């Protein structure tokens, strides 16, 4: 998926899909599955970053979306 496709998808979500939290799910090649609510979109890096609970990155990643949002809002001004 490209950034443009992600933006298009988000811009065209139905009203029933606009509310609620996002959950990241990683599925490994051996069938393992890890779910987390620590999800962040890093648009300048073109990455979606997920961090598992219990890792050092979990809390930082979970709150970093606020930094990303502030950065975009400053660009709009």
N, C-alpha and C positions, 0 to 999 in steps of 0.2 A: 504494500500500500504506500502511496506517496503522500506527502504533506497535503497536497491539493485535494486528493481524494478524501483524506481524513476531515479536512475543513468542509468539504462539500457534504459529507455524511452528517457532520454535526449541524451544519446550517439547515439541513433538510430533515431533521428528526421530527417525528410526530410528537404531538403534545404529551402523549402517554409515556414517551421515552425520555422526556426532558428532566424528570425529577428522580431523586434517589442518588445513592452512592455508586461508585464504580469499584468493581472488584477485579483484581488482576489474577489470572490463572496461568501458571506455567505447567506445561505437560512435557516431561522429559522423554527421551527415546526408550527408556526402560519401563515406561508406564507410570512413573512417579508423577504426582500432581501436587503442586503447592499453590495455595490460594492466599491472597493478601489484600488488605485495604490500603496499602501503602503504594499508591500509583501516581506517577508524575509524567507529564508530557513535557519534553525538552525540545521545543520547536527549532531553536537555532542549531541544536545538535542532531535533530531528526531522530530522537530516541523516545521510546516509552520505557520508563524506568520503574521496575517493581522491586520491592524489598521485602523479604520474609520477616515476619515477627521474630524477635529474638536476635536479630543481627544489629550491628552498630548502625547501619544505614537506615533502619526502619523508621525511627522517629524523624530523622532529618529529612528523609525522602518524603514522608507523609506530610510534613508541613511545608516543604519547599514549593509546592504549587502556589502558595501565597506569594512567594518571591517572583515566580514566573508571571503571575497575574499583575502584580505591581509594575513589573517591567513593561508589560504590554500596555497598561493604562497610562504610563508615563509617555510612551511613544504616541499615544492618541492625543496628548495635550499639545 
